[in-house]
Amino acid sequence: MAPLRPQRTNPGREGPVMKIGIIGAGNIGGNLTRRLTAVGHDVSVANSRGPQTLTALAEETGATPVTVEEAARGAQVVVVTIPLKAVPNLPSGFLAEAAENVAVIDTGNYYPQQRDGKITEIEEGLTESRWTERQIDHPVIKAFNGTYAHDILDKPQPKGTPGRVALPVSGDDEAAKKVVRDLIDEIGFDTVDTGGQDESWRQQPGTPVYGLAADAETVRKALDSASQERTPDWRA
């Protein structure tokens, strides 16, 4: 990993600017680009079709359009928000030039019938984000996977607001998880710690928390009530 570059300042921010790379510019990736630039972070965004296709998003947000190979360069946070079946096709070593201790956010979901086809390891019980970790050879923090894209723009509220929407977050790296939870707080949401990545099944598709826009207490209850058994709709 590359050394963490000095944190810049932004006159519109009270705190330091973070360098964030977003791989995937679909509904979730696009709206995360909008929110993260809106709070003053330095965002680079990439997709599979090339930076020339991201001109409109860049002009709207001030984000920098880049190639997938460039997206993580110097980044303290990298968001991987692409179809699960595309994860193995990410460039080898795409995180090599990221900042030291980069936090990688995985927003992905396994949709075997709708998009991804059969992934045997997941069918046999491996959690989706654990599978992603093995593909990219780096720990991830699972977040935003059950969040509707429009909620990222429509539901942010100031910290301490009663009923503030909370997002579940899982991962084994506690330092990276704190970075991600703080970032989510900054863009307008509370968080609930799901636990380590082996517990991330609690926030996969088909669970009570998936798609739930509710406060932290309600989200905790939904996580606690989840079943590890996949329903037929979410199996190949």
C-alpha positions as CSV (number, residue, x, y, z in Angstrom):
1,M,0.0,0.0,0.0
2,A,1.1,3.5,-0.7
3,P,1.8,5.8,2.3
4,L,-1.1,7.9,3.4
5,R,-0.8,11.2,1.7
6,P,-1.1,14.4,3.8
7,Q,-4.7,15.3,4.5
8,R,-5.9,18.4,2.6
9,T,-8.3,21.0,3.8
10,N,-11.4,22.3,2.2
11,P,-12.7,25.8,3.1
12,G,-16.2,24.3,3.1
13,R,-15.4,21.6,5.6
14,E,-14.6,21.7,9.3
15,G,-12.6,18.5,9.2
16,P,-9.9,17.0,6.8
17,V,-10.8,16.1,3.3
18,M,-10.7,12.3,2.6
19,K,-9.6,10.9,-0.8
20,I,-12.3,8.4,-1.8
21,G,-12.4,6.2,-4.8
22,I,-15.7,4.8,-6.1
23,I,-15.7,1.8,-8.5
24,G,-19.1,1.6,-10.0
25,A,-21.3,4.5,-11.1
26,G,-24.7,2.9,-11.1
27,N,-27.5,4.0,-8.8
28,I,-25.7,3.5,-5.5
29,G,-22.3,4.6,-6.8
30,G,-23.7,7.7,-8.4
31,N,-25.6,8.8,-5.3
32,L,-22.7,8.1,-3.0
33,T,-20.6,10.3,-5.4
34,R,-23.2,13.0,-5.0
35,R,-23.4,12.8,-1.1
36,L,-19.6,12.4,-0.5
37,T,-18.8,15.4,-2.8
38,A,-21.6,17.4,-1.2
39,V,-19.9,17.1,2.2
40,G,-16.6,18.2,0.7
41,H,-14.6,15.0,0.1
42,D,-12.2,14.4,-2.8
43,V,-13.9,11.7,-4.9
44,S,-12.7,9.8,-7.9
45,V,-15.2,7.7,-9.7
46,A,-14.8,4.9,-12.2
47,N,-17.0,2.5,-14.2
48,S,-16.5,-0.4,-16.6
49,R,-17.2,1.8,-19.7
50,G,-14.4,4.4,-19.1
51,P,-14.1,7.9,-17.7
52,Q,-15.5,9.5,-20.9
53,T,-18.9,8.2,-19.9
54,L,-18.8,9.9,-16.6
55,T,-18.6,13.5,-17.8
56,A,-22.2,14.5,-16.7
57,L,-21.7,13.1,-13.2
58,A,-18.3,14.8,-12.9
59,E,-19.8,18.1,-14.0
60,E,-22.7,17.8,-11.5
61,T,-20.6,16.8,-8.5
62,G,-17.0,17.9,-9.0
63,A,-15.8,14.3,-8.8
64,T,-12.9,13.2,-10.9
65,P,-13.7,10.6,-13.6
66,V,-10.9,7.9,-13.8
67,T,-10.3,4.4,-14.9
68,V,-10.9,1.5,-12.6
69,E,-7.1,1.0,-12.4
70,E,-6.8,4.6,-11.1
71,A,-9.8,4.8,-8.8
72,A,-8.0,3.6,-5.6
73,R,-4.8,5.6,-6.1
74,G,-4.0,7.4,-2.9
75,A,-7.6,6.7,-1.6
76,Q,-8.3,6.3,2.1
77,V,-11.6,4.8,1.4
78,V,-12.6,2.7,-1.7
79,V,-16.2,1.8,-2.5
80,V,-16.7,-1.3,-4.6
81,T,-20.3,-1.0,-5.9
82,I,-20.5,-3.3,-8.9
83,P,-22.5,-6.5,-9.7
84,L,-21.1,-9.4,-7.7
85,K,-20.4,-11.4,-10.8
86,A,-18.1,-8.6,-12.0
87,V,-15.9,-8.6,-8.8
88,P,-13.5,-11.3,-10.0
89,N,-12.9,-9.2,-13.1
90,L,-11.5,-6.2,-11.2
91,P,-7.9,-5.5,-12.2
92,S,-5.3,-7.5,-10.3
93,G,-3.7,-5.3,-7.7
94,F,-6.2,-2.4,-8.1
95,L,-5.7,-1.5,-4.4
96,A,-1.9,-1.5,-4.6
97,E,-1.6,2.3,-4.7
98,A,-4.3,3.0,-2.2
99,A,-3.4,4.7,1.1
100,E,-2.1,2.5,3.9
101,N,-4.9,0.9,5.9
102,V,-7.4,1.8,3.2
103,A,-11.0,1.0,4.2
104,V,-12.8,-0.9,1.4
105,I,-16.6,-0.7,1.4
106,D,-18.5,-3.5,-0.3
107,T,-22.1,-2.6,-1.3
108,G,-22.7,-5.8,-3.2
109,N,-25.4,-8.4,-3.1
110,Y,-25.8,-11.9,-4.5
111,Y,-28.7,-12.1,-7.0
112,P,-28.4,-15.6,-8.4
113,Q,-31.7,-15.7,-10.3
114,Q,-31.8,-12.1,-11.3
115,R,-28.2,-11.3,-12.4
116,D,-25.2,-13.2,-11.1
117,G,-25.8,-16.8,-11.8
118,K,-24.7,-19.5,-9.4
119,I,-21.7,-18.9,-7.1
120,T,-21.1,-22.2,-5.4
121,E,-19.3,-20.9,-2.3
122,I,-22.1,-18.6,-1.5
123,E,-24.7,-21.3,-2.1
124,E,-22.8,-23.5,0.3
125,G,-23.0,-20.8,3.1
126,L,-20.1,-18.4,2.6
127,T,-21.3,-14.9,3.2
128,E,-21.4,-12.6,0.2
129,S,-18.8,-10.1,1.5
130,R,-16.5,-12.9,2.7
131,W,-16.6,-14.2,-0.9
132,T,-15.8,-10.7,-2.2
133,E,-12.8,-10.4,0.3
134,R,-11.4,-13.6,-1.2
135,Q,-11.8,-12.3,-4.8
136,I,-10.0,-9.0,-4.1
137,D,-7.6,-10.3,-1.4
138,H,-8.5,-7.5,1.0
139,P,-10.9,-7.2,4.0
140,V,-14.1,-5.3,3.3
141,I,-16.7,-3.4,5.3
142,K,-20.2,-4.3,4.1
143,A,-22.5,-1.3,4.0
144,F,-25.2,0.3,1.8
145,N,-26.0,-3.1,0.3
146,G,-29.6,-3.0,1.6
147,T,-30.1,0.7,1.1
148,Y,-32.3,2.1,-1.7
149,A,-30.2,4.4,-3.9
150,H,-32.7,7.3,-3.6
151,D,-32.6,7.0,0.2
152,I,-29.0,8.1,0.1
153,L,-30.1,11.5,-1.2
154,D,-33.6,11.7,0.3
155,K,-33.2,10.5,3.9
156,P,-30.0,12.1,5.4
157,Q,-30.6,13.9,8.7
158,P,-28.4,15.7,11.2
159,K,-26.8,13.7,14.0
160,G,-29.1,13.3,16.9
161,T,-32.3,13.7,15.0
162,P,-35.0,11.5,16.5
163,G,-35.8,8.6,14.1
164,R,-32.7,9.1,12.0
165,V,-32.3,6.3,9.6
166,A,-29.6,3.7,10.6
167,L,-27.6,1.5,8.2
168,P,-26.2,-1.9,9.2
169,V,-22.4,-2.2,8.9
170,S,-20.3,-5.4,9.2
171,G,-16.6,-6.2,9.0
172,D,-13.7,-7.7,10.9
173,D,-11.3,-4.7,10.8
174,E,-12.5,-2.5,13.6
175,A,-10.4,0.5,12.6
176,A,-11.7,0.4,9.0
177,K,-15.2,-0.1,10.3
178,K,-14.9,3.0,12.4
179,V,-13.8,5.0,9.4
180,V,-16.8,3.8,7.5
181,R,-19.3,4.4,10.3
182,D,-17.9,7.9,10.8
183,L,-18.3,8.6,7.1
184,I,-21.8,7.3,7.1
185,D,-22.6,9.5,10.1
186,E,-21.2,12.5,8.2
187,I,-23.5,12.0,5.2
188,G,-26.5,11.8,7.4
189,F,-27.2,8.3,8.8
190,D,-26.8,6.4,12.0
191,T,-25.1,3.0,11.9
192,V,-25.6,-0.4,13.7
193,D,-22.7,-2.8,14.0
194,T,-23.7,-6.2,12.6
195,G,-20.5,-7.8,13.8
196,G,-17.8,-9.5,11.9
197,Q,-18.0,-10.6,8.3
198,D,-19.2,-14.1,9.2
199,E,-22.3,-12.4,10.7
200,S,-23.0,-10.3,7.6
201,W,-25.6,-12.7,6.4
202,R,-27.9,-10.8,8.7
203,Q,-28.0,-7.9,6.2
204,Q,-28.0,-9.9,3.0
205,P,-31.0,-9.9,0.6
206,G,-34.1,-11.6,2.0
207,T,-33.4,-10.7,5.6
208,P,-35.7,-8.3,7.6
209,V,-33.2,-5.5,7.5
210,Y,-32.7,-5.6,3.7
211,G,-34.4,-2.4,2.3
212,L,-35.4,-1.2,5.7
213,A,-35.2,2.5,6.3
214,A,-35.7,2.8,10.1
215,D,-34.0,4.0,13.2
216,A,-31.2,2.2,15.0
217,E,-33.4,0.3,17.5
218,T,-35.6,-1.0,14.7
219,V,-32.6,-2.0,12.7
220,R,-31.1,-3.9,15.6
221,K,-34.3,-5.9,16.1
222,A,-34.4,-6.7,12.4
223,L,-30.8,-8.0,12.5
224,D,-31.5,-10.1,15.6
225,S,-34.6,-11.7,13.9
226,A,-32.7,-12.7,10.8
227,S,-32.4,-16.3,9.7
228,Q,-29.2,-17.7,8.2
229,E,-31.1,-19.9,5.8
230,R,-31.5,-18.5,2.3
231,T,-35.1,-18.5,1.0
232,P,-35.7,-19.9,-2.5
233,D,-35.9,-16.4,-4.1
234,W,-32.3,-15.9,-3.2
235,R,-30.8,-19.2,-4.3
236,A,-29.7,-20.3,-7.7
